[in-house]
Amino acid sequence: MSIPNQALQKLVQEIEIQAVNAQREINVVKAAIVSKQRDIRMLELTSTELKQLSTDTNVYEGVGKM
């Protein structure tokens, strides 16, 4: 009881499509991880710089676009 060649080709094609979609999703997640790691590093640097300031130093917080 063997599977017809055409059915096997269809299965292979579906698996390839799933693999491409999975790889695309992996790349999106990896890009998000890199972005978050960059954000973490920037926040750590900012925190380090703020901790070095004396308590009587005026510090302003950005409010975004106006």
All heavy atoms as TSV, in Angstrom:
chain	resi	resn	atom	element	x	y	z
A	1	MET	N	N	0.846	-1.171	0.000
A	1	MET	CA	C	0.000	0.000	0.000
A	1	MET	C	C	0.896	1.239	0.000
A	1	MET	O	O	1.264	1.766	1.040
A	1	MET	CB	C	-0.875	-0.036	1.246
A	1	MET	CG	C	-1.832	1.116	1.328
A	1	MET	SD	S	-3.113	0.785	2.512
A	1	MET	CE	C	-2.575	1.773	3.857
A	2	SER	N	N	1.258	1.690	-1.172
A	2	SER	CA	C	2.094	2.876	-1.267
A	2	SER	C	C	1.243	4.087	-1.629
A	2	SER	O	O	0.176	3.975	-2.241
A	2	SER	CB	C	3.193	2.668	-2.313
A	2	SER	OG	O	2.621	2.652	-3.599
A	3	ILE	N	N	1.741	5.218	-1.237
A	3	ILE	CA	C	1.043	6.477	-1.512
A	3	ILE	C	C	1.406	6.918	-2.922
A	3	ILE	O	O	2.576	6.859	-3.314
A	3	ILE	CB	C	1.453	7.543	-0.479
A	3	ILE	CG1	C	1.095	7.066	0.932
A	3	ILE	CG2	C	0.775	8.865	-0.766
A	3	ILE	CD1	C	1.585	7.973	2.030
A	4	PRO	N	N	0.442	7.381	-3.702
A	4	PRO	CA	C	0.735	7.835	-5.059
A	4	PRO	C	C	1.743	8.990	-5.069
A	4	PRO	O	O	1.804	9.789	-4.132
A	4	PRO	CB	C	-0.611	8.305	-5.600
A	4	PRO	CG	C	-1.633	7.693	-4.714
A	4	PRO	CD	C	-0.974	7.449	-3.391
A	5	ASN	N	N	2.533	9.045	-6.118
A	5	ASN	CA	C	3.583	10.041	-6.251
A	5	ASN	C	C	3.029	11.461	-6.157
A	5	ASN	O	O	3.625	12.343	-5.540
A	5	ASN	CB	C	4.329	9.840	-7.573
A	5	ASN	CG	C	5.632	10.597	-7.621
A	5	ASN	OD1	O	6.199	10.906	-6.581
A	5	ASN	ND2	N	6.102	10.878	-8.812
A	6	GLN	N	N	1.890	11.699	-6.769
A	6	GLN	CA	C	1.282	13.036	-6.756
A	6	GLN	C	C	0.901	13.450	-5.323
A	6	GLN	O	O	1.093	14.592	-4.928
A	6	GLN	CB	C	0.056	13.051	-7.660
A	6	GLN	CG	C	-0.539	14.426	-7.873
A	6	GLN	CD	C	-1.709	14.394	-8.853
A	6	GLN	OE1	O	-2.188	13.320	-9.216
A	6	GLN	NE2	N	-2.157	15.568	-9.269
A	7	ALA	N	N	0.397	12.522	-4.546
A	7	ALA	CA	C	0.031	12.812	-3.158
A	7	ALA	C	C	1.279	13.129	-2.336
A	7	ALA	O	O	1.255	14.024	-1.486
A	7	ALA	CB	C	-0.723	11.643	-2.553
A	8	LEU	N	N	2.347	12.404	-2.594
A	8	LEU	CA	C	3.597	12.663	-1.878
A	8	LEU	C	C	4.138	14.052	-2.212
A	8	LEU	O	O	4.599	14.780	-1.330
A	8	LEU	CB	C	4.643	11.595	-2.216
A	8	LEU	CG	C	4.435	10.220	-1.604
A	8	LEU	CD1	C	5.469	9.241	-2.136
A	8	LEU	CD2	C	4.490	10.295	-0.098
A	9	GLN	N	N	4.063	14.409	-3.482
A	9	GLN	CA	C	4.524	15.733	-3.893
A	9	GLN	C	C	3.697	16.827	-3.229
A	9	GLN	O	O	4.229	17.860	-2.811
A	9	GLN	CB	C	4.472	15.871	-5.413
A	9	GLN	CG	C	5.539	15.089	-6.133
A	9	GLN	CD	C	5.415	15.188	-7.646
A	9	GLN	OE1	O	4.392	15.582	-8.168
A	9	GLN	NE2	N	6.493	14.816	-8.332
A	10	LYS	N	N	2.398	16.610	-3.120
A	10	LYS	CA	C	1.525	17.595	-2.469
A	10	LYS	C	C	1.886	17.723	-0.989
A	10	LYS	O	O	1.946	18.833	-0.443
A	10	LYS	CB	C	0.065	17.182	-2.628
A	10	LYS	CG	C	-0.902	18.209	-2.103
A	10	LYS	CD	C	-2.339	17.808	-2.362
A	10	LYS	CE	C	-3.280	18.876	-1.805
A	10	LYS	NZ	N	-4.686	18.518	-2.002
A	11	LEU	N	N	2.140	16.600	-0.335
A	11	LEU	CA	C	2.533	16.631	1.073
A	11	LEU	C	C	3.853	17.366	1.263
A	11	LEU	O	O	4.005	18.180	2.183
A	11	LEU	CB	C	2.650	15.207	1.627
A	11	LEU	CG	C	1.356	14.487	1.954
A	11	LEU	CD1	C	1.637	13.037	2.318
A	11	LEU	CD2	C	0.623	15.189	3.066
A	12	VAL	N	N	4.814	17.093	0.385
A	12	VAL	CA	C	6.111	17.758	0.472
A	12	VAL	C	C	5.943	19.265	0.284
A	12	VAL	O	O	6.540	20.068	1.003
A	12	VAL	CB	C	7.094	17.171	-0.570
A	12	VAL	CG1	C	8.325	18.039	-0.702
A	12	VAL	CG2	C	7.479	15.754	-0.195
A	13	GLN	N	N	5.112	19.646	-0.669
A	13	GLN	CA	C	4.880	21.065	-0.928
A	13	GLN	C	C	4.246	21.743	0.294
A	13	GLN	O	O	4.642	22.844	0.681
A	13	GLN	CB	C	3.986	21.234	-2.150
A	13	GLN	CG	C	3.813	22.666	-2.597
A	13	GLN	CD	C	2.959	22.768	-3.849
A	13	GLN	OE1	O	2.238	21.838	-4.192
A	13	GLN	NE2	N	3.047	23.901	-4.521
A	14	GLU	N	N	3.285	21.096	0.918
A	14	GLU	CA	C	2.642	21.655	2.109
A	14	GLU	C	C	3.646	21.793	3.256
A	14	GLU	O	O	3.647	22.791	3.979
A	14	GLU	CB	C	1.462	20.784	2.531
A	14	GLU	CG	C	0.274	20.873	1.603
A	14	GLU	CD	C	-0.857	19.936	1.992
A	14	GLU	OE1	O	-0.812	19.360	3.105
A	14	GLU	OE2	O	-1.788	19.775	1.184
A	15	ILE	N	N	4.475	20.794	3.409
A	15	ILE	CA	C	5.491	20.838	4.476
A	15	ILE	C	C	6.488	21.962	4.206
A	15	ILE	O	O	6.897	22.674	5.126
A	15	ILE	CB	C	6.198	19.477	4.614
A	15	ILE	CG1	C	5.221	18.442	5.163
A	15	ILE	CG2	C	7.428	19.585	5.504
A	15	ILE	CD1	C	5.731	17.022	5.147
A	16	GLU	N	N	6.866	22.140	2.943
A	16	GLU	CA	C	7.787	23.228	2.599
A	16	GLU	C	C	7.165	24.586	2.902
A	16	GLU	O	O	7.833	25.486	3.421
A	16	GLU	CB	C	8.179	23.144	1.120
A	16	GLU	CG	C	9.136	22.027	0.807
A	16	GLU	CD	C	9.412	21.872	-0.676
A	16	GLU	OE1	O	8.674	22.451	-1.503
A	16	GLU	OE2	O	10.385	21.176	-1.014
A	17	ILE	N	N	5.892	24.740	2.601
A	17	ILE	CA	C	5.198	26.005	2.891
A	17	ILE	C	C	5.171	26.251	4.391
A	17	ILE	O	O	5.429	27.362	4.860
A	17	ILE	CB	C	3.769	25.986	2.292
A	17	ILE	CG1	C	3.844	26.037	0.766
A	17	ILE	CG2	C	2.937	27.143	2.831
A	17	ILE	CD1	C	2.515	25.800	0.069
A	18	GLN	N	N	4.882	25.199	5.154
A	18	GLN	CA	C	4.872	25.332	6.615
A	18	GLN	C	C	6.256	25.687	7.138
A	18	GLN	O	O	6.393	26.506	8.059
A	18	GLN	CB	C	4.382	24.044	7.272
A	18	GLN	CG	C	2.902	23.779	7.081
A	18	GLN	CD	C	2.476	22.447	7.686
A	18	GLN	OE1	O	3.298	21.655	8.146
A	18	GLN	NE2	N	1.176	22.192	7.677
A	19	ALA	N	N	7.289	25.100	6.550
A	19	ALA	CA	C	8.659	25.381	6.982
A	19	ALA	C	C	9.031	26.829	6.687
A	19	ALA	O	O	9.650	27.504	7.518
A	19	ALA	CB	C	9.639	24.435	6.300
A	20	VAL	N	N	8.643	27.324	5.524
A	20	VAL	CA	C	8.922	28.720	5.166
A	20	VAL	C	C	8.196	29.666	6.123
A	20	VAL	O	O	8.777	30.650	6.611
A	20	VAL	CB	C	8.522	28.999	3.699
A	20	VAL	CG1	C	8.529	30.479	3.398
A	20	VAL	CG2	C	9.454	28.258	2.750
A	21	ASN	N	N	6.941	29.370	6.412
A	21	ASN	CA	C	6.178	30.214	7.340
A	21	ASN	C	C	6.785	30.189	8.740
A	21	ASN	O	O	6.877	31.218	9.416
A	21	ASN	CB	C	4.716	29.779	7.385
A	21	ASN	CG	C	3.974	30.109	6.116
A	21	ASN	OD1	O	4.371	30.999	5.363
A	21	ASN	ND2	N	2.905	29.390	5.847
A	22	ALA	N	N	7.197	29.014	9.178
A	22	ALA	CA	C	7.813	28.891	10.503
A	22	ALA	C	C	9.123	29.668	10.556
A	22	ALA	O	O	9.401	30.364	11.545
A	22	ALA	CB	C	8.049	27.425	10.847
A	23	GLN	N	N	9.917	29.584	9.495
A	23	GLN	CA	C	11.189	30.312	9.453
A	23	GLN	C	C	10.940	31.817	9.479
A	23	GLN	O	O	11.667	32.561	10.145
A	23	GLN	CB	C	11.980	29.923	8.192
A	23	GLN	CG	C	13.391	30.449	8.195
A	23	GLN	CD	C	14.214	29.885	9.341
A	23	GLN	OE1	O	14.164	28.699	9.626
A	23	GLN	NE2	N	14.960	30.727	10.000
A	24	ARG	N	N	9.922	32.265	8.774
A	24	ARG	CA	C	9.571	33.681	8.769
A	24	ARG	C	C	9.184	34.142	10.186
A	24	ARG	O	O	9.620	35.196	10.645
A	24	ARG	CB	C	8.421	33.931	7.789
A	24	ARG	CG	C	8.109	35.397	7.575
A	24	ARG	CD	C	7.032	35.615	6.522
A	24	ARG	NE	N	7.455	35.061	5.241
A	24	ARG	CZ	C	6.746	34.186	4.526
A	24	ARG	NH1	N	5.585	33.739	4.963
A	24	ARG	NH2	N	7.196	33.739	3.369
A	25	GLU	N	N	8.389	33.335	10.862
A	25	GLU	CA	C	7.985	33.672	12.231
A	25	GLU	C	C	9.194	33.689	13.165
A	25	GLU	O	O	9.289	34.555	14.049
A	25	GLU	CB	C	6.938	32.689	12.732
A	25	GLU	CG	C	5.590	32.841	12.062
A	25	GLU	CD	C	4.572	31.811	12.534
A	25	GLU	OE1	O	4.789	31.193	13.609
A	25	GLU	OE2	O	3.565	31.626	11.848
A	26	ILE	N	N	10.104	32.756	12.984
A	26	ILE	CA	C	11.323	32.717	13.800
A	26	ILE	C	C	12.133	33.990	13.595
A	26	ILE	O	O	12.628	34.587	14.558
A	26	ILE	CB	C	12.168	31.459	13.463
A	26	ILE	CG1	C	11.479	30.219	14.006
A	26	ILE	CG2	C	13.574	31.582	14.019
A	26	ILE	CD1	C	12.092	28.916	13.525
A	27	ASN	N	N	12.246	34.428	12.344
A	27	ASN	CA	C	12.996	35.652	12.058
A	27	ASN	C	C	12.346	36.875	12.697
A	27	ASN	O	O	13.035	37.760	13.202
A	27	ASN	CB	C	13.144	35.845	10.548
A	27	ASN	CG	C	14.094	34.841	9.933
A	27	ASN	OD1	O	14.943	34.276	10.607
A	27	ASN	ND2	N	13.943	34.610	8.647
A	28	VAL	N	N	11.016	36.914	12.689
A	28	VAL	CA	C	10.308	38.029	13.325
A	28	VAL	C	C	10.583	38.035	14.831
A	28	VAL	O	O	10.856	39.083	15.426
A	28	VAL	CB	C	8.788	37.942	13.037
A	28	VAL	CG1	C	8.010	38.899	13.910
A	28	VAL	CG2	C	8.511	38.211	11.565
A	29	VAL	N	N	10.537	36.864	15.446
A	29	VAL	CA	C	10.781	36.758	16.883
A	29	VAL	C	C	12.227	37.130	17.218
A	29	VAL	O	O	12.484	37.845	18.186
A	29	VAL	CB	C	10.431	35.345	17.395
A	29	VAL	CG1	C	10.898	35.142	18.817
A	29	VAL	CG2	C	8.936	35.104	17.288
A	30	LYS	N	N	13.174	36.673	16.387
A	30	LYS	CA	C	14.577	37.017	16.626
A	30	LYS	C	C	14.787	38.524	16.533
A	30	LYS	O	O	15.528	39.097	17.343
A	30	LYS	CB	C	15.483	36.301	15.622
A	30	LYS	CG	C	15.698	34.844	15.924
A	30	LYS	CD	C	16.643	34.205	14.904
A	30	LYS	CE	C	16.871	32.745	15.205
A	30	LYS	NZ	N	17.767	32.123	14.204
A	31	ALA	N	N	14.143	39.167	15.564
A	31	ALA	CA	C	14.261	40.621	15.425
A	31	ALA	C	C	13.669	41.322	16.646
A	31	ALA	O	O	14.237	42.306	17.146
A	31	ALA	CB	C	13.572	41.095	14.153
A	32	ALA	N	N	12.557	40.815	17.159
A	32	ALA	CA	C	11.949	41.398	18.350
A	32	ALA	C	C	12.862	41.229	19.560
A	32	ALA	O	O	12.987	42.148	20.388
A	32	ALA	CB	C	10.583	40.753	18.620
A	33	ILE	N	N	13.505	40.091	19.673
A	33	ILE	CA	C	14.429	39.844	20.787
A	33	ILE	C	C	15.598	40.813	20.730
A	33	ILE	O	O	15.981	41.406	21.744
A	33	ILE	CB	C	14.915	38.380	20.783
A	33	ILE	CG1	C	13.770	37.446	21.185
A	33	ILE	CG2	C	16.112	38.201	21.706
A	33	ILE	CD1	C	14.083	35.978	21.003
A	34	VAL	N	N	16.173	40.992	19.541
A	34	VAL	CA	C	17.295	41.920	19.378
A	34	VAL	C	C	16.866	43.337	19.747
A	34	VAL	O	O	17.593	44.055	20.439
A	34	VAL	CB	C	17.845	41.858	17.934
A	34	VAL	CG1	C	18.801	42.998	17.663
A	34	VAL	CG2	C	18.522	40.525	17.691
A	35	SER	N	N	15.680	43.721	19.322
A	35	SER	CA	C	15.166	45.057	19.633
A	35	SER	C	C	14.994	45.242	21.142
A	35	SER	O	O	15.379	46.281	21.699
A	35	SER	CB	C	13.835	45.266	18.926
A	35	SER	OG	O	13.266	46.496	19.296
A	36	LYS	N	N	14.427	44.249	21.796
A	36	LYS	CA	C	14.224	44.333	23.246
A	36	LYS	C	C	15.550	44.346	23.993
A	36	LYS	O	O	15.703	45.053	24.994
A	36	LYS	CB	C	13.353	43.177	23.746
A	36	LYS	CG	C	11.944	43.210	23.225
A	36	LYS	CD	C	11.218	44.481	23.626
A	36	LYS	CE	C	9.822	44.502	23.067
A	36	LYS	NZ	N	9.144	45.772	23.283
A	37	GLN	N	N	16.530	43.582	23.505
A	37	GLN	CA	C	17.847	43.585	24.142
A	37	GLN	C	C	18.492	44.966	24.013
A	37	GLN	O	O	19.143	45.440	24.943
A	37	GLN	CB	C	18.749	42.515	23.522
A	37	GLN	CG	C	18.371	41.116	23.926
A	37	GLN	CD	C	19.165	40.047	23.197
A	37	GLN	OE1	O	19.649	40.262	22.095
A	37	GLN	NE2	N	19.272	38.877	23.811
A	38	ARG	N	N	18.307	45.608	22.865
A	38	ARG	CA	C	18.834	46.957	22.659
A	38	ARG	C	C	18.150	47.938	23.624
A	38	ARG	O	O	18.801	48.770	24.248
A	38	ARG	CB	C	18.596	47.395	21.209
A	38	ARG	CG	C	19.279	48.671	20.834
A	38	ARG	CD	C	19.061	49.066	19.369
A	38	ARG	NE	N	19.250	47.954	18.440
A	38	ARG	CZ	C	18.279	47.429	17.676
A	38	ARG	NH1	N	17.059	47.914	17.716
A	38	ARG	NH2	N	18.535	46.425	16.866
A	39	ASP	N	N	16.832	47.799	23.766
A	39	ASP	CA	C	16.096	48.657	24.704
A	39	ASP	C	C	16.593	48.453	26.133
A	39	ASP	O	O	16.768	49.419	26.886
A	39	ASP	CB	C	14.595	48.359	24.644
A	39	ASP	CG	C	13.948	48.816	23.346
A	39	ASP	OD1	O	14.585	49.606	22.596
A	39	ASP	OD2	O	12.808	48.385	23.074
A	40	ILE	N	N	16.802	47.204	26.519
A	40	ILE	CA	C	17.286	46.895	27.870
A	40	ILE	C	C	18.646	47.549	28.098
A	40	ILE	O	O	18.890	48.150	29.152
A	40	ILE	CB	C	17.361	45.370	28.089
A	40	ILE	CG1	C	15.964	44.784	28.190
A	40	ILE	CG2	C	18.176	45.037	29.327
A	40	ILE	CD1	C	15.927	43.263	28.154
A	41	ARG	N	N	19.524	47.440	27.114
A	41	ARG	CA	C	20.870	48.024	27.244
A	41	ARG	C	C	20.786	49.541	27.402
A	41	ARG	O	O	21.475	50.114	28.248
A	41	ARG	CB	C	21.721	47.649	26.020
A	41	ARG	CG	C	23.125	48.169	26.080
A	41	ARG	CD	C	23.934	47.462	27.156
A	41	ARG	NE	N	25.279	48.010	27.181
A	41	ARG	CZ	C	25.941	48.307	28.279
A	41	ARG	NH1	N	25.411	48.058	29.458
A	41	ARG	NH2	N	27.144	48.814	28.227
A	42	MET	N	N	19.929	50.186	26.617
A	42	MET	CA	C	19.771	51.641	26.712
A	42	MET	C	C	19.215	52.023	28.094
A	42	MET	O	O	19.662	52.995	28.703
A	42	MET	CB	C	18.839	52.154	25.611
A	42	MET	CG	C	19.456	52.093	24.227
A	42	MET	SD	S	20.895	53.137	24.043
A	42	MET	CE	C	20.152	54.736	24.166
A	43	LEU	N	N	18.257	51.256	28.587
A	43	LEU	CA	C	17.688	51.547	29.904
A	43	LEU	C	C	18.716	51.344	31.010
A	43	LEU	O	O	18.764	52.114	31.978
A	43	LEU	CB	C	16.454	50.679	30.153
A	43	LEU	CG	C	15.242	51.011	29.286
A	43	LEU	CD1	C	14.169	49.943	29.442
A	43	LEU	CD2	C	14.701	52.383	29.619
A	44	GLU	N	N	19.542	50.310	30.870
A	44	GLU	CA	C	20.597	50.077	31.865
A	44	GLU	C	C	21.601	51.225	31.867
A	44	GLU	O	O	22.028	51.686	32.938
A	44	GLU	CB	C	21.315	48.756	31.587
A	44	GLU	CG	C	20.486	47.526	31.926
A	44	GLU	CD	C	21.159	46.231	31.481
A	44	GLU	OE1	O	22.093	46.283	30.666
A	44	GLU	OE2	O	20.712	45.176	31.954
A	45	LEU	N	N	21.974	51.683	30.673
A	45	LEU	CA	C	22.914	52.798	30.583
A	45	LEU	C	C	22.315	54.070	31.193
A	45	LEU	O	O	22.993	54.799	31.930
A	45	LEU	CB	C	23.306	53.052	29.127
A	45	LEU	CG	C	24.207	52.002	28.491
A	45	LEU	CD1	C	24.329	52.253	26.995
A	45	LEU	CD2	C	25.579	52.006	29.144
A	46	THR	N	N	21.056	54.334	30.893
A	46	THR	CA	C	20.384	55.512	31.443
A	46	THR	C	C	20.322	55.422	32.961
A	46	THR	O	O	20.606	56.401	33.672
A	46	THR	CB	C	18.971	55.646	30.865
A	46	THR	OG1	O	19.061	55.743	29.441
A	46	THR	CG2	C	18.256	56.867	31.412
A	47	SER	N	N	19.951	54.254	33.470
A	47	SER	CA	C	19.862	54.061	34.914
A	47	SER	C	C	21.218	54.267	35.576
A	47	SER	O	O	21.319	54.926	36.624
A	47	SER	CB	C	19.333	52.663	35.207
A	47	SER	OG	O	19.290	52.433	36.591
A	48	THR	N	N	22.268	53.742	34.969
A	48	THR	CA	C	23.620	53.899	35.508
A	48	THR	C	C	24.019	55.368	35.570
A	48	THR	O	O	24.561	55.835	36.579
A	48	THR	CB	C	24.638	53.121	34.645
A	48	THR	OG1	O	24.250	51.746	34.628
A	48	THR	CG2	C	26.038	53.248	35.194
A	49	GLU	N	N	23.728	56.101	34.501
A	49	GLU	CA	C	24.067	57.526	34.465
A	49	GLU	C	C	23.273	58.308	35.511
A	49	GLU	O	O	23.810	59.199	36.172
A	49	GLU	CB	C	23.804	58.105	33.069
A	49	GLU	CG	C	24.750	57.585	32.005
A	49	GLU	CD	C	26.197	57.985	32.258
A	49	GLU	OE1	O	26.450	59.125	32.671
A	49	GLU	OE2	O	27.082	57.140	32.033
A	50	LEU	N	N	21.999	57.986	35.673
A	50	LEU	CA	C	21.179	58.703	36.648
A	50	LEU	C	C	21.618	58.409	38.081
A	50	LEU	O	O	21.560	59.286	38.943
A	50	LEU	CB	C	19.701	58.345	36.467
A	50	LEU	CG	C	19.037	58.930	35.225
A	50	LEU	CD1	C	17.630	58.371	35.071
A	50	LEU	CD2	C	19.019	60.450	35.286
A	51	LYS	N	N	22.060	57.199	38.341
A	51	LYS	CA	C	22.509	56.841	39.685
A	51	LYS	C	C	23.780	57.586	40.074
A	51	LYS	O	O	24.040	57.794	41.259
A	51	LYS	CB	C	22.748	55.332	39.789
A	51	LYS	CG	C	21.471	54.534	39.825
A	51	LYS	CD	C	21.760	53.040	39.875
A	51	LYS	CE	C	20.464	52.245	39.830
A	51	LYS	NZ	N	20.719	50.804	39.793
A	52	GLN	N	N	24.559	58.011	39.084
A	52	GLN	CA	C	25.803	58.719	39.364
A	52	GLN	C	C	25.567	60.187	39.725
A	52	GLN	O	O	26.452	60.832	40.282
A	52	GLN	CB	C	26.730	58.645	38.145
A	52	GLN	CG	C	27.236	57.259	37.855
A	52	GLN	CD	C	28.066	57.200	36.577
A	52	GLN	OE1	O	28.295	58.199	35.932
A	52	GLN	NE2	N	28.506	56.009	36.225
A	53	LEU	N	N	24.376	60.695	39.449
A	53	LEU	CA	C	24.081	62.097	39.742
A	53	LEU	C	C	23.786	62.279	41.229
A	53	LEU	O	O	23.269	61.386	41.890
A	53	LEU	CB	C	22.873	62.570	38.924
A	53	LEU	CG	C	23.036	62.532	37.410
A	53	LEU	CD1	C	21.711	62.901	36.747
A	53	LEU	CD2	C	24.136	63.468	36.958
A	54	SER	N	N	24.091	63.455	41.728
A	54	SER	CA	C	23.754	63.742	43.123
A	54	SER	C	C	22.246	63.949	43.233
A	54	SER	O	O	21.561	64.226	42.251
A	54	SER	CB	C	24.509	64.984	43.604
A	54	SER	OG	O	24.103	66.119	42.868
A	55	THR	N	N	21.745	63.830	44.439
A	55	THR	CA	C	20.297	63.891	44.638
A	55	THR	C	C	19.722	65.284	44.385
A	55	THR	O	O	18.523	65.413	44.133
A	55	THR	CB	C	19.931	63.453	46.068
A	55	THR	OG1	O	20.637	64.269	46.999
A	55	THR	CG2	C	20.279	61.986	46.273
A	56	ASP	N	N	20.541	66.327	44.440
A	56	ASP	CA	C	20.017	67.678	44.221
A	56	ASP	C	C	20.109	68.122	42.755
A	56	ASP	O	O	19.804	69.266	42.429
A	56	ASP	CB	C	20.733	68.684	45.131
A	56	ASP	CG	C	22.235	68.739	44.856
A	56	ASP	OD1	O	22.757	67.781	44.271
A	56	ASP	OD2	O	22.861	69.746	45.231
A	57	THR	N	N	20.489	67.246	41.873
A	57	THR	CA	C	20.584	67.573	40.455
A	57	THR	C	C	19.198	67.547	39.827
A	57	THR	O	O	18.432	66.596	40.023
A	57	THR	CB	C	21.489	66.552	39.720
A	57	THR	OG1	O	22.758	66.540	40.337
A	57	THR	CG2	C	21.629	66.900	38.257
A	58	ASN	N	N	18.871	68.595	39.065
A	58	ASN	CA	C	17.590	68.628	38.351
A	58	ASN	C	C	17.648	67.668	37.164
A	58	ASN	O	O	18.567	67.709	36.373
A	58	ASN	CB	C	17.298	70.041	37.840
A	58	ASN	CG	C	16.957	70.998	38.965
A	58	ASN	OD1	O	16.458	70.575	39.997
A	58	ASN	ND2	N	17.225	72.254	38.757
A	59	VAL	N	N	16.648	66.825	37.094
A	59	VAL	CA	C	16.562	65.864	35.994
A	59	VAL	C	C	15.183	66.011	35.370
A	59	VAL	O	O	14.186	66.103	36.067
A	59	VAL	CB	C	16.753	64.413	36.508
A	59	VAL	CG1	C	16.621	63.418	35.372
A	59	VAL	CG2	C	18.085	64.267	37.197
A	60	TYR	N	N	15.147	66.055	34.053
A	60	TYR	CA	C	13.884	66.230	33.339
A	60	TYR	C	C	13.509	64.959	32.605
A	60	TYR	O	O	14.371	64.244	32.096
A	60	TYR	CB	C	14.001	67.404	32.361
A	60	TYR	CG	C	14.328	68.693	33.062
A	60	TYR	CD1	C	15.640	69.117	33.189
A	60	TYR	CD2	C	13.327	69.446	33.635
A	60	TYR	CE1	C	15.952	70.289	33.851
A	60	TYR	CE2	C	13.629	70.626	34.303
A	60	TYR	CZ	C	14.941	71.039	34.413
A	60	TYR	OH	O	15.230	72.189	35.076
A	61	GLU	N	N	12.221	64.712	32.533
A	61	GLU	CA	C	11.734	63.514	31.875
A	61	GLU	C	C	11.091	63.900	30.549
A	61	GLU	O	O	10.289	64.843	30.488
A	61	GLU	CB	C	10.686	62.827	32.764
A	61	GLU	CG	C	10.120	61.562	32.186
A	61	GLU	CD	C	9.140	60.893	33.126
A	61	GLU	OE1	O	9.056	61.272	34.300
A	61	GLU	OE2	O	8.436	59.992	32.666
A	62	GLY	N	N	11.436	63.187	29.491
A	62	GLY	CA	C	10.819	63.455	28.189
A	62	GLY	C	C	9.355	63.065	28.195
A	62	GLY	O	O	8.958	62.097	28.824
A	63	VAL	N	N	8.553	63.849	27.492
A	63	VAL	CA	C	7.116	63.570	27.445
A	63	VAL	C	C	6.663	63.136	26.059
A	63	VAL	O	O	5.493	62.924	25.832
A	63	VAL	CB	C	6.294	64.796	27.906
A	63	VAL	CG1	C	6.528	65.068	29.374
A	63	VAL	CG2	C	6.612	66.006	27.052
A	64	GLY	N	N	7.588	63.005	25.133
A	64	GLY	CA	C	7.230	62.551	23.800
A	64	GLY	C	C	6.918	63.695	22.869
A	64	GLY	O	O	7.193	64.851	23.162
A	65	LYS	N	N	6.307	63.388	21.750
A	65	LYS	CA	C	5.992	64.413	20.751
A	65	LYS	C	C	4.834	65.271	21.230
A	65	LYS	O	O	3.946	64.826	21.929
A	65	LYS	CB	C	5.606	63.749	19.427
A	65	LYS	CG	C	6.746	63.027	18.780
A	65	LYS	CD	C	6.295	62.461	17.438
A	65	LYS	CE	C	7.459	61.735	16.772
A	65	LYS	NZ	N	7.058	61.208	15.472
A	66	MET	N	N	4.874	66.507	20.809
A	66	MET	CA	C	3.773	67.409	21.144
A	66	MET	C	C	3.067	67.828	19.875
A	66	MET	O	O	3.538	67.807	18.833
A	66	MET	CB	C	4.307	68.642	21.864
A	66	MET	CG	C	4.860	68.284	23.228
A	66	MET	SD	S	5.429	69.690	24.180
A	66	MET	CE	C	3.958	70.619	24.385
